[in-house]
Amino acid sequence: MKQLFALGLATVMTASALAQPPKTETTVRETTRVTTTEHKTTTACDADLLGPPLWSVNDAVPVPAGRVDLRLSGFWVTANAPANGGDSDDDFIMTPHVVWGVAENWELAIGNAIWLGDSGDMGPQRDGNYDTHVGLLWRFADQQGYWPAMALSSGARIPTGDGSSGVDGELRLILTNTYDSGIRSHINAYAATLNGNNERSNRYIDPNAEASDGHHLQWGFVFGLDGPLCADGAVRWVADYVLKGTRHYESSNLLDVGFQWAVAERQALGVSTQIGLDDNEETPNFGAGFTYSVSLCR
């Protein structure tokens, strides 16, 4: 009887063991991940008007693909003009232009600088001179960690204005770094050819000078900063410093200070002041400008 009971108990225990699910041994492995931080160098608003004619510094941020901006810029500058015997000379320039995001990372700009002169007493070469300016910007690298975003820009002045001659060209390397605080830093290095005697290429040369006078190659470096003035970034301050060669002097120094403001969803306003740090006729004493931009497509 005991044997039969033991045999029955063993049979029940065996069946119960076979009915239990198998135990699974879990191994936890630690995985190390390497994360690469990528920065898209964009501002917190659409008030990104860095670049000529308002600023000496440019950034490595083209307008978005498919967007078209209509912009109107005005500039007033006073300088010691040799044509006026070294007396102070006021220049007024209006520049309507179009900026178009032709493709991703590509921007095309076309404008006409209209020389309004100083109450019409500056001569035919400068007054009402509608020279055409064409520029193309290509961002070829986004910011990766400590490496800045990089872009190349090229521009040309085409002599479509009255009394203008020669074609001027420029090639510029642009580096832009964006920081967590919203501040951006910019470094530009450029070289330009001065082949004509139109003063839009070099504003402060005697308009009666021959195109062959002085240096044909101009070089320059621009160092700039911009950052938010309010929590939403709708208003940003801008400052840049320019060291460049001129046609008749080895170098000149300029300082630009101002702000940019996204006044509405598709409208932006920029205001700048320019201060000449040298005392020669190829460097402005003081200048001020504005740019108003309206985006037609987004």
C-alpha positions as CSV (number, residue, x, y, z in Angstrom):
1,M,0.0,0.0,0.0
2,K,2.8,2.3,0.9
3,Q,4.6,1.5,-2.3
4,L,1.5,2.2,-4.3
5,F,1.0,5.6,-2.5
6,A,4.7,6.5,-3.0
7,L,4.4,5.6,-6.7
8,G,1.3,7.7,-7.1
9,L,2.9,10.7,-5.3
10,A,6.0,10.4,-7.6
11,T,3.8,10.3,-10.6
12,V,1.8,13.4,-9.6
13,M,5.1,15.4,-8.8
14,T,6.6,14.4,-12.2
15,A,3.5,15.5,-14.1
16,S,3.4,18.8,-12.1
17,A,7.0,19.4,-12.9
18,L,6.5,18.7,-16.6
19,A,3.5,21.1,-16.6
20,Q,5.5,24.1,-15.3
21,P,6.8,26.5,-17.9
22,P,10.6,26.4,-18.3
23,K,12.6,29.0,-16.5
24,T,14.2,31.7,-18.6
25,E,17.5,33.2,-17.7
26,T,17.6,36.9,-18.6
27,T,21.0,38.6,-19.2
28,V,21.0,42.4,-19.0
29,R,23.7,44.0,-21.2
30,E,24.8,47.6,-20.9
31,T,24.9,49.4,-24.3
32,T,27.0,52.5,-24.8
33,R,25.6,54.9,-27.3
34,V,27.5,57.7,-29.0
35,T,25.3,60.7,-29.8
36,T,26.2,63.3,-32.4
37,T,24.6,66.7,-31.8
38,E,23.5,68.5,-35.0
39,H,22.7,72.1,-35.0
40,K,20.5,73.7,-37.7
41,T,21.7,77.3,-37.7
42,T,18.3,79.0,-37.7
43,T,17.1,81.9,-35.7
44,A,14.0,81.8,-33.4
45,C,12.2,84.1,-35.8
46,D,12.2,85.2,-39.4
47,A,14.1,88.3,-38.7
48,D,17.3,87.0,-40.4
49,L,18.5,89.9,-42.5
50,L,22.2,89.4,-42.1
51,G,24.2,90.3,-45.2
52,P,24.5,93.2,-47.7
53,P,23.3,95.9,-48.0
54,L,22.3,96.2,-44.3
55,W,25.2,94.4,-42.6
56,S,28.8,93.7,-43.5
57,V,28.6,90.2,-42.0
58,N,26.7,87.3,-43.6
59,D,25.5,84.1,-42.0
60,A,25.5,80.5,-43.3
61,V,21.7,80.4,-43.3
62,P,19.9,80.6,-46.7
63,V,16.2,81.3,-46.8
64,P,14.0,78.2,-46.8
65,A,13.5,76.5,-50.2
66,G,10.5,78.0,-52.0
67,R,10.4,81.2,-50.0
68,V,10.5,84.5,-51.7
69,D,11.4,87.7,-49.8
70,L,10.8,91.2,-51.2
71,R,13.1,93.6,-49.4
72,L,13.7,97.4,-49.5
73,S,16.9,98.8,-48.1
74,G,17.9,102.4,-47.5
75,F,21.3,103.6,-46.6
76,W,22.7,107.0,-45.7
77,V,26.4,107.5,-45.2
78,T,28.7,110.5,-44.7
79,A,32.4,110.5,-45.6
80,N,35.3,112.7,-46.5
81,A,35.0,112.7,-50.3
82,P,38.1,113.7,-52.3
83,A,35.8,115.0,-55.1
84,N,34.5,117.6,-52.7
85,G,38.0,118.7,-51.6
86,G,37.9,116.5,-48.5
87,D,34.6,118.1,-47.2
88,S,32.0,115.9,-45.6
89,D,29.7,114.3,-48.3
90,D,26.4,112.7,-47.7
91,D,25.3,109.7,-49.9
92,F,21.8,108.2,-50.1
93,I,21.2,104.8,-51.6
94,M,18.0,102.8,-52.0
95,T,18.1,99.1,-52.9
96,P,15.0,97.1,-53.8
97,H,15.9,93.4,-54.0
98,V,14.5,89.9,-54.1
99,V,15.8,86.9,-52.1
100,W,14.6,83.5,-53.2
101,G,15.3,80.0,-51.8
102,V,15.7,78.3,-55.1
103,A,16.4,74.9,-53.4
104,E,17.4,73.4,-50.1
105,N,20.5,75.2,-48.9
106,W,20.6,77.5,-51.9
107,E,19.7,81.2,-52.0
108,L,19.6,83.6,-54.9
109,A,19.5,87.4,-54.4
110,I,19.0,90.1,-57.1
111,G,18.9,93.8,-56.5
112,N,19.4,97.3,-57.9
113,A,21.3,99.9,-56.0
114,I,19.8,103.3,-56.8
115,W,22.1,106.2,-56.0
116,L,19.9,109.2,-54.9
117,G,22.9,111.5,-54.4
118,D,22.9,114.5,-52.1
119,S,20.0,116.7,-53.3
120,G,21.0,116.0,-56.9
121,D,24.5,117.6,-56.8
122,M,26.8,114.6,-57.2
123,G,27.1,114.1,-60.9
124,P,25.7,111.7,-63.5
125,Q,28.0,108.7,-62.6
126,R,26.4,108.3,-59.2
127,D,23.0,109.8,-59.2
128,G,20.3,107.4,-60.3
129,N,22.8,104.7,-61.1
130,Y,20.8,101.5,-61.3
131,D,23.5,98.8,-61.2
132,T,22.3,95.2,-60.9
133,H,23.7,93.1,-58.1
134,V,23.4,89.3,-58.2
135,G,24.4,87.0,-55.3
136,L,24.2,83.2,-54.7
137,L,24.7,81.5,-51.4
138,W,25.3,77.7,-50.9
139,R,25.4,76.1,-47.4
140,F,27.4,73.0,-47.9
141,A,27.8,71.9,-44.2
142,D,25.5,72.0,-41.1
143,Q,26.9,72.6,-37.7
144,Q,28.2,69.3,-36.1
145,G,29.3,69.7,-32.5
146,Y,32.2,72.2,-32.4
147,W,32.3,72.5,-36.2
148,P,30.4,75.5,-37.5
149,A,27.9,75.6,-40.3
150,M,29.7,76.6,-43.5
151,A,28.6,78.3,-46.7
152,L,30.0,79.9,-49.8
153,S,28.6,83.0,-51.4
154,S,29.4,84.7,-54.6
155,G,28.3,88.0,-56.0
156,A,28.7,90.3,-59.0
157,R,27.9,93.9,-59.9
158,I,26.7,94.2,-63.4
159,P,27.1,97.7,-65.0
160,T,23.5,98.4,-66.0
161,G,23.5,101.9,-64.6
162,D,24.2,105.2,-66.4
163,G,28.0,105.9,-66.6
164,S,28.9,102.6,-65.1
165,S,31.6,100.2,-66.4
166,G,33.3,96.9,-65.6
167,V,32.0,93.9,-63.7
168,D,33.0,93.4,-60.0
169,G,32.9,90.0,-58.3
170,E,33.2,88.6,-54.8
171,L,33.7,85.2,-53.3
172,R,33.1,84.7,-49.6
173,L,33.5,81.8,-47.1
174,I,31.0,82.0,-44.2
175,L,31.2,80.2,-40.8
176,T,28.3,80.3,-38.4
177,N,28.2,78.8,-34.9
178,T,24.9,78.6,-32.9
179,Y,25.0,78.3,-29.1
180,D,22.5,77.0,-26.5
181,S,21.9,80.6,-25.3
182,G,20.6,81.6,-28.8
183,I,23.7,83.7,-29.6
184,R,25.4,83.1,-32.9
185,S,28.9,83.9,-34.0
186,H,30.0,84.5,-37.6
187,I,33.4,84.7,-39.4
188,N,33.5,85.8,-43.0
189,A,36.6,85.8,-45.3
190,Y,36.3,87.3,-48.8
191,A,38.1,88.5,-51.8
192,A,36.7,90.8,-54.4
193,T,37.7,92.2,-57.8
194,L,37.2,95.9,-58.5
195,N,37.2,96.3,-62.3
196,G,35.0,99.4,-62.8
197,N,34.9,102.9,-61.7
198,N,31.4,102.7,-60.2
199,E,31.4,103.8,-56.6
200,R,29.0,101.1,-55.5
201,S,32.0,98.9,-55.6
202,N,34.0,101.2,-53.4
203,R,31.8,104.1,-52.3
204,Y,34.4,106.7,-51.3
205,I,36.7,106.9,-54.3
206,D,36.9,110.0,-56.5
207,P,34.2,109.4,-59.2
208,N,36.6,111.0,-61.8
209,A,39.3,108.4,-61.1
210,E,40.1,105.9,-63.8
211,A,39.3,102.2,-63.4
212,S,43.0,101.4,-63.6
213,D,43.8,103.5,-60.5
214,G,44.7,101.7,-57.3
215,H,44.3,98.0,-56.3
216,H,42.0,95.8,-58.3
217,L,41.9,93.1,-55.6
218,Q,40.1,93.8,-52.4
219,W,40.2,91.4,-49.4
220,G,38.4,91.4,-46.0
221,F,37.5,89.6,-42.8
222,V,34.3,90.2,-40.9
223,F,33.6,89.0,-37.3
224,G,30.0,89.2,-36.1
225,L,27.7,88.3,-33.3
226,D,23.9,88.3,-32.9
227,G,21.6,87.2,-30.1
228,P,18.1,87.4,-28.7
229,L,16.9,90.6,-26.9
230,C,13.6,88.9,-25.7
231,A,12.5,85.5,-24.6
232,D,10.8,84.5,-27.9
233,G,13.7,85.8,-30.0
234,A,11.5,88.1,-32.1
235,V,14.1,90.9,-31.6
236,R,17.8,90.2,-32.0
237,W,20.8,92.5,-31.5
238,V,23.6,92.4,-34.2
239,A,27.2,93.6,-34.1
240,D,30.1,93.1,-36.5
241,Y,33.6,94.3,-37.1
242,V,35.2,94.6,-40.6
243,L,38.9,94.6,-41.5
244,K,39.4,95.1,-45.2
245,G,41.7,96.3,-47.9
246,T,40.7,99.2,-50.1
247,R,41.7,100.4,-53.5
248,H,44.1,103.1,-52.3
249,Y,44.9,102.1,-48.7
250,E,46.3,98.9,-47.2
251,S,43.4,98.4,-44.8
252,S,40.4,100.1,-43.2
253,N,38.2,99.3,-40.2
254,L,34.4,99.5,-39.8
255,L,32.0,98.7,-37.0
256,D,28.2,97.9,-37.5
257,V,25.7,97.8,-34.6
258,G,21.9,97.4,-34.7
259,F,19.0,95.0,-34.3
260,Q,16.5,92.9,-36.3
261,W,12.8,92.5,-35.4
262,A,10.2,90.1,-36.6
263,V,7.3,92.6,-36.6
264,A,4.8,90.1,-37.9
265,E,4.6,86.5,-39.1
266,R,6.0,87.3,-42.6
267,Q,7.5,90.7,-42.0
268,A,10.9,91.7,-40.6
269,L,12.7,95.0,-40.0
270,G,16.4,95.6,-39.6
271,V,18.2,98.8,-38.5
272,S,22.0,99.3,-38.5
273,T,24.5,102.0,-37.8
274,Q,28.0,102.0,-39.4
275,I,31.0,103.7,-37.8
276,G,34.3,104.2,-39.6
277,L,37.3,103.6,-37.4
278,D,39.8,105.2,-39.8
279,D,40.3,108.8,-41.0
280,N,40.6,108.5,-44.8
281,E,38.3,109.1,-47.8
282,E,37.7,105.4,-48.4
283,T,36.2,104.8,-45.0
284,P,32.8,106.3,-44.0
285,N,32.6,108.6,-40.9
286,F,29.1,107.4,-40.0
287,G,26.2,105.7,-41.7
288,A,22.8,104.3,-41.0
289,G,20.5,102.0,-42.8
290,F,17.3,99.9,-42.7
291,T,15.8,96.9,-44.4
292,Y,12.1,96.0,-44.5
293,S,11.3,92.4,-45.7
294,V,8.0,90.8,-46.7
295,S,7.9,87.0,-47.4
296,L,5.5,86.0,-50.2
297,C,5.9,82.2,-49.8
298,R,6.9,79.9,-46.9
